[in-house]
Amino acid sequence: MESTPAAGRGPGPSTVRRVLLVSPPGPFAYSSAHPHLGLGYLSTALKRAGHDVRVLDLDLETYRKSRPQGRALQLLLQQEFDAVGFTVMTPDFPFINKAVAALRDARRTAVAIVGGAGPSCLGARIFEYLPQVDYAFVGEAETGLPALLARLEQGAPCDDVPGLVWRADGGVRANPAAFIDDLDSLGPVDWPALQPQRYPIDYFGFPTIPVTVTRGCPFSCNYCGGALTGGRRMRSRSPAAVIDELAFLRRTFGVASFSVVDDNLTVNKAVAREFGEKLLASGLNFKWRFYAGLRVETLDLPLMQLYEKAGCYFANVAIESGSQRVLDLMNRKSNLERLTTILREVAAGTNIKLMGYFILGYPGETVAEARESIAFARSLPLHLASFFSFVPIPGTAAFRQLQDEGRLENYDIGRNSFYGRSESFTGYSTPTLHRLHRQAYLRFYLRPRVVYSLIRDLSSLAQFRRLAARAVSVLLRRG
C-alpha cells in the first residue's frame, strides 16, 4: 500500500542517509536540561543500519537563554539532514508545528517524523494535531525507525513497519506498537552522540545523567499513559549490562552521578536486588537517585538499605493523593496507611531523602480532599514535594471518561501541562485549582525544618539559582 507523506514526498525511492534526532526546547520555566535517553538508543539503532546520525538537544542549546523557541528554530534550520525525528510530548506540539512549517517554508524536503509519549497516546489521531508531519511512531521505535527509512530508500510499502502511523489511500493507518523483548539486544546508548559532559547541574549539584534498567508498567492507573509508551509487560536489561554502561560513562566522560529513570525498577524484586548488589560490588562509587516516581508499595527497607550502600541518596515516590477516595477514583490500588508505614520505615532506616509526587484537581476531587493531600504531604517524612495539576492524557481511562461526559470539547492538549497551568476538570474552578497549587507549595515548604534542610543541601551558586528559579515559577504559575 502506497504511503502519502504530508510534505508531498512520493512513495518512490529516495536517499535518507543523514538523520537528525531532535529533543525540542523545554516549554517549562524551570526545565532542567538532561540527555534524552530514547534518542541515544535510536541513534545506536540507526547507526547499526548505516545511517549518519546527529542528536540535537534544543533544550540544552537554549537552556537559560531568552527567546528559546526562536533560537531553537534557527539552530534547526542550520542543520543538514534527509530525515528529522522529533521526540514529542503534547506540550511540544506548538513548537513542532512551527519547526516543520519553517522547514517547508525553506523548501526543505526532509522527511519529518515524530515519536515519544505524544504520538503513543494519540495513535492515528496524531496528524490532527501535527498536520505537516510525515510519519509517527507509537511505542518503542528502535526497530521501526530503521525499517521505515529502509522502506523509503527502497520505495517499498510501509505496511509491516512496527509502530508506524502513516497516511495511505486518503486515510491514516496505524500499525500496532512494538515493545522489544530483549533490551540488551538494543546495544549501548550512543553516549558520544548525547555528549553528557555538556549538561548543567540540577538542584542536587549533579548533572542529570539518565540510566534505565527496565521498561513497561503492569499497573492500570486511570490517568497515566505510561503503558501506552512502554507497554504493560515488564522487561529488564541484565544488571551486568547496566554496570558496564555506568563504567563506560565514568571512564569516558568522568560521570560521577546518574539518575535511574525507571518508574518500576522495584517491581521485580530479583532484578531490583541484583542491580543493587552488582552496583555495590562494582566499586564504581557513584552517587545516584531515582528520577521517576517509584510506586511506594514496591519498596521495602532491606532493598532501600542496599541501595543506600550502593550510593543512592534520593528517591522520588508517587503518592498522588492524601484522600483514599481519590486514590480509588484513580484506580491506584493504594492504601494510605500502608503508604505511610513504608515511607516512615524507609526514612527511619536510611538516609535516603524522599520527594513525594501529588496530583491536584483529579476529576471528582473536592477542595477538602485537595487540602487533605496538602496536609498528608506535610505529615510524611518528605524532604521535597511536587504538586502537579491533573491533565487528561489521550488514550487513558480518565480521558475517555471526560470525553464521554462531553467535557473535552474545547480542550487544547498542546496548551495544558501537569507541570504548569491547567484548567480544572473537577467540581471546583480553575482559579481555585491554581490557588490550591500555590497554597500546597507554600504550606509544604515554608516550614523551618524544610527551609533549613534546603539551605543545608546547597553547595554552589548554581544550585541556589536552580532552586530560586523553581520557586519563582511556582509562585507566579509560569509553568
Buried (B, 14 or more C-beta within 10 A) or exposed (E): EEBBBBBEBEBEEBEBEBBBBBBBBBBBBBBBBBBBBBBBBBBBBBBEBEBEBBBBBBBBBBBEEEEBBEBBBEBBEEBEBBBBBBBBBBBBBBBBBBBBEBBBEEEBEBBBBBBBBBBBBBBBBBBEBBEBBBBBBBBBBBBBBBBBBBBBBEEBEBEEBBBBBBBBEEEBBBBEBBBBEEBEEBBEBBBEBBEBEBBBBBBBBBBBBBBBBBBBBEBEBBBBBBBBBBBEEBBBBBBEBBBEBBBBBBEEBEBBBBBBBBBBBBBBEEBBBBBBBBBBEBEBEBBBBBBBBBBBBBBBEEBBBBBBEBBBBBBBBBBBBBBBEBBBBBBBEBBBEEBBEBBEBBBEBBEBBBBBBBBBBBBBBBBEBBBBBBEBBBEBBBBBBBBBBBBBBBBBBBBBBBBEEEEBEEBEBBBBBBBBBBBBBBEBEBEBBBBBBBBBBEBBBEEEEBEEEBEEBBEEEBBBEBBEBBBEBBEEBEB
